[in-house]
Every structure is written in C-alpha cells, then in structure tokens.
C-alpha cells in the first residue's frame, strides 16, 4: 500500500475540517462571538445572547441604547461579520 503525500500542515487541515459540513455553523458562531467580545468589549455585558440560525444572526440586547445603535448600523455589521467569516454567509441580523 502506497502512502499519500499530505502536504497540508496540521493547522490548515484543522481549518479545512472546521469550515466543512456540520462544524461550519458552530465554527462561524464561535467566530461571531469572539468578534463581539473584541469589538464591543465594555458593552458585551449588555448582550445576553448571540445565535446563528442559518444565514440569520439573532442578537439579544438588554440595553435599549445599544439595541438602537446596532439597529441603525445593521448593514455595516453584516458587512464586517462577513469579512470576519471570509465569505458572504450572513444575510440578515435581527436585534431583540
């Protein structure tokens, strides 16, 4: 039996695994959660939940002022998150 040439290093193999199949959705949810922690640092306590349902992101916000700011910048938020995900994955953001 001949051994295959695997030129991928471990990091790229794990990256390919995470972006395929059922793991892709959870991987994207984790990336989005980290994005919010990094970008909204002090305000992350006002966000009670971030859930990804297909191409729709649902953000639960306790602060009315933060909810209003996010609602006004939905298109920018979708654009930034798609850049983080490195593909056009999100179509809609719902803020509750």
Secondary structure, 3 states (H helix, E strand, C coil): CCCCCCCCCHHHHHHHHHCCCCHHHHHHHHHHHHHHHHHCHHHHHHEEEEEEECCEEEEEECCHHHHHHHHHCHHHHHHHHHHHHCCCCCCEEEEC
